[in-house]
């Protein structure tokens, strides 16, 4: 006979991961841009909402691109976590560096130094 488990939920059983709203992502972009004007390069949604959003800020010696991707597998790529990354480009458009700048965990954005 099968017995149902009673008590607290299993720590290994994950519920649905919270998904940030477009406004939450915009708010982080604006904070990261530090008041600089930015342009949307691409913005993609699915039935769950926003999953990919790239913005670019033109600067004197090149540009800075911030890229948001929701955790999951998509035509455009895949991500193991919901996060925003930054990539720096020189005047010729060649990437010269980048790193993760924010992660979305347990319904909250955590900026990384």
C-alpha positions in Angstrom: 0.0 0.0 0.0 1.3 3.5 -0.9 1.4 6.0 1.9 1.3 9.7 1.3 4.1 11.7 2.8 2.9 14.1 5.5 4.9 17.1 6.8 6.9 19.9 5.3 7.5 19.8 1.6 10.7 18.1 0.4 13.5 20.7 0.1 14.5 19.2 -3.3 11.1 19.7 -4.8 11.1 23.1 -6.5 7.9 25.0 -7.1 7.6 27.1 -10.2 10.5 29.6 -10.4 9.2 33.2 -10.2 9.6 35.2 -13.4 10.5 38.9 -13.3 8.1 41.2 -15.1 9.1 43.5 -17.9 8.9 46.4 -15.6 11.2 44.7 -13.1 13.8 44.1 -15.8 13.5 47.7 -17.1 14.1 49.0 -13.5 17.3 47.0 -13.3 18.4 48.1 -16.8 17.8 51.7 -15.8 19.8 51.3 -12.6 22.7 49.6 -14.5 22.6 52.3 -17.2 23.0 55.0 -14.5 20.9 57.5 -16.3 22.5 57.0 -19.7 20.1 56.7 -22.7 19.8 53.2 -24.0 18.3 51.6 -27.1 16.5 48.2 -27.3 18.3 45.8 -29.7 15.9 42.9 -29.3 13.0 42.0 -27.0 11.3 38.6 -27.1 8.4 37.1 -25.2 6.6 33.8 -25.0 3.5 32.5 -23.1 5.3 33.1 -19.8 6.3 36.6 -20.6 9.7 38.3 -21.3 12.5 35.8 -21.9 15.2 37.8 -23.7 15.9 41.6 -23.8 19.1 43.2 -25.1 19.8 46.9 -24.7 22.8 48.9 -25.9 24.3 52.2 -24.6 26.7 54.0 -27.0 29.7 55.5 -25.3 32.7 57.5 -26.5 35.0 54.6 -27.1 32.4 51.9 -28.2 29.3 50.6 -26.6 28.0 48.6 -23.6 25.3 45.9 -24.1 23.2 44.5 -21.3 21.4 41.2 -22.0 18.6 39.7 -19.9 17.7 36.1 -20.3 15.2 34.1 -18.3 16.4 30.6 -17.3 15.5 28.0 -19.9 16.2 26.8 -23.4 15.2 29.0 -26.4 16.0 29.3 -30.1 18.4 32.1 -29.3 20.3 30.2 -26.6 19.9 28.8 -23.1 20.5 30.0 -19.6 20.8 28.0 -16.4 19.6 31.0 -14.3 17.6 34.2 -14.9 20.3 36.9 -15.1 21.6 40.0 -16.8 25.0 40.1 -18.3 27.1 43.0 -19.6 29.4 43.0 -22.7 31.7 45.8 -23.6 32.5 46.6 -27.2 35.3 48.8 -28.6 34.8 51.3 -31.5 35.0 48.5 -34.1 32.3 46.5 -32.4 34.7 43.8 -31.1 33.8 42.5 -27.6 36.5 43.4 -25.1 35.0 42.0 -21.9 31.9 41.3 -19.9 30.5 39.5 -16.9 27.3 38.8 -15.0 25.8 41.9 -13.3 22.6 40.7 -11.8 20.8 37.4 -10.9 17.1 36.9 -10.2 16.7 34.5 -7.3 13.7 33.7 -5.2 11.8 36.6 -6.7 14.4 39.2 -6.1 17.2 40.8 -8.2 20.7 40.6 -6.7 23.3 42.9 -8.3 26.8 41.5 -8.5 29.8 43.8 -7.9 
